[in-house]
Amino acid sequence: MTQRWEPRPSAPLDEELEALGWYHDNLTRHAAEALLLSNGQDGSYLLRKSNERENLYSLSVRGKDSVKHFHVELVGTSFKFGFNEFPSLKELVTHFANQPLIGSETGTLIVLKHPYPRKVEEPSIYESVRVHTAMQTGRTESDLVPNAPSLGTKEGYLIKQGKIVKATEPIRALDLTECSAVQFDYSQERVNCFCLVFPLRTYYLCAKTGVEADEWIKILRWKLSQIRKQLEQRATTLSS
């Protein structure tokens, strides 16, 4: 059933968008997918500008293992989403917060649950600069390629320690909500090994170098701290 509100005078668009902590302005489709898949959860969403035309925005929503994108168009003073129009973005999200969105032709249902904020805490794993100099290479500013911003993520390959190692098969996805600790594996003579402690099992992993193993430990510990914060916040919300 189509639902429609009469347009009403609203604050300037820039102020309304700025008030939305989950508006990411010029974030690209690829970056939105990377953010939501790496750090989001089922139902996480964000709004960004669409590069197709002016007054068109994209609502990116994470399902279980994929990200769907929906157009939100500014028409006059209202926001059009499919066949519905809303006087503000907040009312759009409120309306759909408990109503499923048809995210694909297969009938996948996605519900808007968790707005993904612009400002996300990142792990403090930066090195201090001791020496800094420059070599005269003749390169100019136009030769430089901007680096992607840190998303608090890490990719790479690790070797699982065990009697049989099948290099062609992934270990499997590990649910960090069940992990109690991440630490160096001091039982090994090498400095590039560490372990993940779970209630029923401990996984022993090896990186290529000790430095890389340290990076894995830092990012995993940071992830665990974020998970614990979320669990504490949920427990506080339920008890209040």
C-alpha positions in Angstrom: 0.0 0.0 0.0 1.4 3.4 -1.0 1.8 5.8 1.9 2.2 9.5 1.3 2.8 12.6 3.5 2.1 16.1 2.5 5.4 18.0 2.1 6.1 20.4 4.9 8.7 23.2 5.3 12.0 21.7 6.5 15.4 22.8 7.5 17.9 23.4 4.7 19.0 20.1 3.1 22.7 20.5 4.2 21.6 21.0 7.8 19.3 18.0 7.7 22.0 15.8 6.2 24.6 17.0 8.6 22.3 16.2 11.5 22.2 12.5 10.3 25.3 10.9 11.8 25.0 8.1 9.2 25.3 10.4 6.2 28.6 9.7 4.4 28.5 12.4 1.7 30.7 11.4 -1.3 31.5 7.8 -0.1 31.7 5.5 -3.1 29.6 2.4 -3.6 32.7 0.2 -3.2 33.8 1.9 0.0 30.3 1.7 1.4 30.3 -2.1 0.8 33.8 -2.4 2.4 32.7 -0.5 5.5 29.4 -2.4 6.0 30.8 -5.8 5.3 33.9 -5.3 7.5 32.6 -3.4 10.4 28.8 -3.5 10.1 26.2 -6.2 10.9 22.9 -7.4 9.6 20.7 -4.3 9.2 23.5 -1.7 9.3 22.9 1.1 6.8 24.2 4.5 5.7 23.3 7.2 3.2 25.6 8.6 0.6 25.4 10.7 -2.6 24.7 8.9 -5.8 27.0 9.7 -8.7 24.3 9.2 -11.2 22.7 12.7 -11.0 21.9 15.6 -8.7 19.4 15.2 -5.9 19.8 11.5 -6.0 21.2 9.5 -3.0 21.9 5.9 -2.3 20.8 4.1 0.9 23.3 1.2 1.4 22.1 -1.6 3.6 23.9 -4.7 4.8 22.1 -8.0 4.7 23.6 -11.2 6.1 26.5 -11.5 3.7 25.9 -8.8 1.1 25.1 -5.1 0.7 22.1 -3.8 -1.2 21.8 -0.3 -2.6 18.5 1.7 -2.9 17.8 5.0 -4.5 16.5 7.9 -2.4 15.5 10.9 -4.5 14.9 14.5 -3.4 11.7 15.7 -5.1 10.9 19.3 -4.1 11.0 19.2 -0.2 10.2 15.5 0.1 12.3 12.3 -0.2 11.0 9.7 -2.6 11.8 6.0 -1.8 10.2 3.7 -4.3 6.5 4.6 -4.4 6.5 6.4 -1.0 7.4 10.0 -0.2 8.6 11.2 3.2 9.0 14.8 4.5 12.4 14.0 6.0 15.0 11.3 6.0 14.5 10.6 9.7 10.8 9.8 9.0 11.9 7.5 6.1 14.1 5.5 8.4 11.6 5.4 11.2 9.0 4.1 8.8 11.2 1.3 7.5 12.8 0.5 10.9 10.3 -2.3 11.5 9.2 -3.0 8.0 11.3 -5.3 5.7 12.8 -4.0 2.5 12.7 -6.3 -0.6 16.5 -6.3 -1.2 16.6 -8.6 -4.3 14.5 -10.4 -6.8 14.9 -13.6 -4.8 12.9 -12.0 -2.0 15.7 -11.3 0.5 14.3 -9.2 3.3 16.4 -6.5 5.0 15.4 -4.4 7.9 17.0 -1.0 8.8 18.4 -1.6 12.3 21.8 0.0 12.9 22.8 3.4 11.4 26.5 3.3 10.5 28.1 6.5 11.8 30.5 8.8 9.9 33.0 8.8 12.8 34.1 5.3 13.7 36.7 4.5 16.4 39.8 3.0 14.9 42.6 0.9 16.6 45.6 2.9 17.7 48.3 0.9 15.9 50.3 3.8 14.4 54.1 3.9 14.6 56.0 7.0 15.8 58.2 8.8 13.3 61.9 8.7 14.3 63.6 9.9 11.1 62.1 11.6 8.1 63.8 12.7 4.9 63.1 12.9 1.2 65.0 11.7 -1.8 65.1 13.8 -5.0 63.3 11.5 -7.5 61.8 14.2 -9.8 58.3 13.1 -9.0 55.5 15.7 -8.6 52.3 15.9 -6.7 50.4 14.7 -9.8 52.3 11.4 -9.6 50.9 10.6 -6.2 47.9 8.3 -5.8 45.7 9.0 -2.7 45.6 6.1 -0.2 42.3 4.7 1.0 41.4 5.6 4.6 41.9 3.1 7.4 38.7 1.1 8.0 40.0 -0.8 11.0 40.4 -3.9 8.9 43.2 -6.3 7.8 43.5 -8.8 5.0 46.0 -11.5 4.4 46.9 -15.2 4.6 47.7 -17.1 7.8 48.9 -20.7 8.2 47.0 -22.9 10.7 49.2 -25.1 12.8 48.3 -28.7 12.9 49.3 -32.2 11.9 47.9 -31.7 8.4 47.9 -28.4 6.6 45.6 -28.1 3.5 46.9 -24.9 1.9 44.1 -24.8 -0.7 41.3 -24.7 1.8 40.3 -21.8 4.1 40.1 -22.6 7.8 36.5 -21.2 8.0 35.0 -18.1 9.5 35.6 -17.6 13.2 33.0 -15.9 15.3 35.0 -13.5 17.4 32.1 -13.0 19.8 33.1 -16.4 21.3 36.8 -15.5 21.4 38.2 -14.8 24.9 41.8 -13.8 24.1 44.4 -13.2 21.3 48.0 -13.6 22.2 51.5 -14.6 21.0 52.1 -18.4 21.0 55.2 -18.6 23.2 55.3 -22.4 22.9 56.8 -22.0 19.5 60.4 -21.0 18.8 59.3 -18.6 16.1 58.1 -15.1 16.8 55.5 -15.0 14.0 52.9 -17.3 15.7 49.9 -16.4 17.8 46.7 -18.1 19.0 43.0 -17.3 19.4 41.4 -18.8 22.5 37.8 -20.1 22.2 35.8 -22.0 24.9 36.1 -25.3 23.1 39.2 -24.9 21.1 42.4 -22.8 20.7 43.5 -21.9 17.1 47.2 -21.6 16.5 48.2 -19.4 13.5 51.4 -18.3 11.9 52.0 -15.1 9.9 54.8 -14.5 7.5 56.8 -12.3 9.9 56.8 -11.3 13.6 55.8 -7.8 12.6 52.8 -9.1 10.7 51.8 -11.3 13.6 51.9 -8.3 15.9 49.6 -6.4 13.5 47.1 -9.2 13.5 47.1 -9.4 17.3 46.6 -5.6 17.6 43.7 -5.5 15.1 42.1 -8.6 16.6 42.3 -7.3 20.1 40.8 -4.1 19.0 37.9 -6.0 17.4 37.4 -7.9 20.6 37.2 -4.7 22.6 34.6 -3.3 20.2 32.5 -6.4 20.5 32.7 -6.3 24.3 31.6 -2.6 24.2 28.6 -3.5 22.1 27.6 -6.4 24.4 27.9 -4.1 27.4 25.8 -1.4 25.8 23.1 -4.0 24.9 23.1 -5.4 28.4 22.8 -1.9 29.8 19.9 -1.1 27.4 18.1 -4.3 28.3 18.5 -3.7 32.1 17.3 -0.1 31.9 
